[in-house]
Amino acid sequence: MLSTQRWSEQGLALLQLLLVASFSKAEERGCSLMGEPEEPQLFKTGDIILGGIFSFHSSWRSIESTYLHRPLPLQCISLNFREFQFAQAMLFAIEEINNSTDLLPGIKLGYKIYDECGSVARGVRVALSLINGNEDTATMSEKPCSGSVPAIMGVTSSSPCMAVATVIGPFHTPMVSHFATCACLSNKVRYPSFLRTIPSDYYQSRALAQMVKHFGWTWVGAIRTNDDYGNNGMATFTEIATQLGICLEYSLPFFRTDPPEQKQKIIETIKGSTSKVIIAFLSHMDMDVLIEEFAHHNLTGYQWVGTESWISDSQIAIAKGHYILDGSIGLAIRKAHVTGLREFMLDVKPLNSSGKKLFTEFWETTFGCTFNHIKQTGENLEQCTGYEDLTGIKNSFHDMSLMPIFNNVYKGVYAVAHTLHNILGCGEICSNTITSDPQVILQHLKKIRFKTKEGEEVYFNENGDPAAKYDIINWQTKKDGSVEFVTIGLYDASLPEDKQLNLDNLTLTWANNSKQVPVSVCSGTCALGTRKVLQKGRPVCCYDCIPCAEGEVSNTTDSITCVRCHPEFWSNERRDGCEKKETEFLSYTEIMGTILTLSSLLGACLTATVALIFFRHRNTPIVKANNSELSFLLLFSLTLCFLCSLTFIGRPSDWSCMLRHTAFGITFVLCISCVLGKTLAVLMAFKATLPGSNLMKWFGPRRQRIVVLAFTFIQVVICVVWLTANPPYPFKNFRHFKDKIILECALGSPIGFWAVLGYIGLLALLCFILAFLARKLPDNFNEAKFITFSMLIFCAVWMTFIPAYVSSPGKFSVAVEIFAILASSFGLLFCIFIPKCYIILLKPERNTKKNMMDKKS
């Protein structure tokens, strides 16, 4: 039924547009009215007539059309006291202007005010009646059909306002609305002649979104009137809310004439929701119906956020089920006061002369009586006298809570009056002829700027809208159970965005009369050390809080990402801050470093002890028999080998990094060169015993020294090239451990490092081969056997070192290298010198030349 009714209205509106087109394209210069003329509900003659369209009745009685005769006029029902008050505000402004000597002196304003009955089609029809004069025949055949009113005041609601503005737009007749807030009406391409004295919903929607964000509500529901007012307003709110990080769990359309199934669907949706805040972009009539449904299902505990349409409506505050809205918060048109308006409204008897029929209906509805002497069958109504006392009646007509809206009507009339004053060039008196071109009036009206008697400045911006300012209202229940509208703040769109919303430090009342701000979020606040991860298939406000990974932190709540710490820092246990990583290197103070240091010193001391023993017994055969000069040089190089391991311990520096590898390489080559020299000396000594051999002449002590120095010099050259080209340097290793920094020496040039090791290995292998060949030479004390064994240990240690060194992390690789140095050094020391010390100290009887010269097969 509702769909059919709306389509019939839209069809009638289209018919009116076709009527306008047919008028504009008519070839004849005279005009004739099609259909029955509309009669105004309120009319008064004057020099200039202002038009008005108000919905004196909120509905109409449906009449089935037979299509056999012309459709009957709408039968309007349900007198609307609110719209009656709006019309009175217009009459008050006109009367005040007519009595003024400063504004339009000598000009009397009249009015023609029509009833649209809440019907879009009827609104279009009466608008056309206003702009064409409503005469049966246009007698001035020389002039085209033109409007007889300079401006139209009204319409109240956005949807009929859009239809009327569309129709009168091509004629440029100004229309000034006091309560149509749809942001779409700011479109001057579609509605060129529309202006209003109430702010656009664009600003209200932004204000609502900012207010919701202010209270931390990121998960809300919404119900909107299913018309242009609700749909456009909610669309803007949704856009701004999304930008502010607010999500809508649901957005439900509602109209007061919806079937019960639709209402039940809304109830079920809200019952199943998790949000606790409801944005109600509803007209006051829809709100009346909705709260009754909520009360029927006892849906309490929701925080309502309302628009100017109902938030300060005292009739809703006393309606059945109003407790549902306890603690509501919302935006209202700023409070206003118009001196004398209240008294004028309560004195309705003068309406008897300008709209007798409307006055009669008002009087009968207010007092429940009738002026009709013939009573209707079944009715028991008293006779109206016309002198009943209005002051004793308490109904919505006495409610002045909508004074801000009455003030909007008042300002609209004055805006038109000031425009006419300027156009007529009024001084002490005005010209009584006004231009018939409505476009001139429209252009002047857009530029008008004045102050009312209360000091309020009135003007229109480029979109025909006034300055957007709202009071922020909170419903607070008094002790007697009545509702008080408490102003808790102000929204001023003319200020910078961060200063537009201003809330006073007042105690607010929330849903269920609580004093605590309600919480309405899909997911709770993510603590420090966590980040938000969206839940699949749900809005962005629904997320899980995931702890940051190791090495990452978040130091703000509701962080969407975790920030990785600087490489030298690591996340703490709470993941809310970065702490400096522990630096690790092989230190003298730790157990492993201490053991290696003591081992190194022990080896150096043992070597020095052996050298001392050899020095004290330097004239004994066993010392002389093995080239004492090379033996002392070998002991010296072994001492350096033990001590060079100390350069690997401690914090790496530029000098220690360059010294540790080069010192190790040169001392070991010196050591192996001495062993190689001794091995060659053994071979040459036994070869020299053969008849006719003079090899020892060619490999005497001097040549042995040259061999040692030559082999060592090659290693020195390798080290110099390495240090010159790309030397080792201190390096912070972040790879092996996530929470530690390994301080180590980077090789610089790996080729240089492996060249040093390779050269040592080559000499050791050569020495091992020669010693192995000399192991069975006849002698009672054949040193080649011990050299062979020592080289076997040396090679085994360093062959094991390579994989261990490569696979050991951090400081352990350094420990492996030190261990290899110490193990190979101890191997050389024990294998070559301990047997000799054993003879020198414990078996001196064997330390004779005869014993050394005895040969064994």
Secondary structure as UniProt FT lines:
FT   HELIX           2..24
FT   STRAND          42..44
FT   STRAND          48..54
FT   STRAND          57..61
FT   STRAND          75..79
FT   HELIX           81..98
FT   TURN            105..106
FT   STRAND          109..115
FT   TURN            117..118
FT   HELIX           120..132
FT   TURN            141..142
FT   STRAND          152..153
FT   HELIX           158..168
FT   HELIX           169..171
FT   STRAND          175..177
FT   HELIX           183..186
FT   TURN            188..190
FT   TURN            192..193
FT   STRAND          194..196
FT   HELIX           201..214
FT   TURN            215..216
FT   STRAND          219..225
FT   HELIX           228..243
FT   TURN            244..245
FT   STRAND          247..254
FT   TURN            256..257
FT   HELIX           260..271
FT   STRAND          277..281
FT   HELIX           284..296
FT   TURN            297..298
FT   STRAND          303..306
FT   TURN            308..312
FT   HELIX           314..317
FT   TURN            320..321
FT   HELIX           322..325
FT   TURN            326..327
FT   STRAND          329..333
FT   TURN            339..340
FT   HELIX           341..346
FT   TURN            349..350
FT   HELIX           351..354
FT   HELIX           356..367
FT   STRAND          369..370
FT   TURN            377..378
FT   STRAND          382..383
FT   HELIX           390..392
FT   HELIX           396..398
FT   TURN            401..402
FT   HELIX           403..423
FT   TURN            424..425
FT   HELIX           438..446
FT   STRAND          449..451
FT   TURN            453..454
FT   STRAND          457..459
FT   TURN            462..463
FT   STRAND          469..477
FT   TURN            479..480
FT   STRAND          483..492
FT   TURN            493..494
FT   HELIX           497..499
FT   STRAND          501..503
FT   HELIX           511..513
FT   TURN            528..529
FT   STRAND          530..534
FT   TURN            536..537
FT   TURN            540..541
FT   STRAND          543..547
FT   TURN            550..551
FT   STRAND          552..553
FT   TURN            557..558
FT   STRAND          563..564
FT   TURN            567..568
FT   STRAND          569..571
FT   TURN            573..574
FT   STRAND          578..580
FT   STRAND          582..584
FT   HELIX           591..616
FT   TURN            617..619
FT   HELIX           621..624
FT   TURN            625..626
FT   HELIX           628..644
FT   HELIX           645..648
FT   HELIX           654..688
FT   TURN            691..692
FT   HELIX           695..698
FT   HELIX           701..725
FT   STRAND          729..733
FT   STRAND          740..746
FT   HELIX           750..773
FT   TURN            774..776
FT   TURN            780..781
FT   HELIX           783..807
FT   HELIX           811..842
FT   HELIX           844..846
FT   HELIX           849..853
//
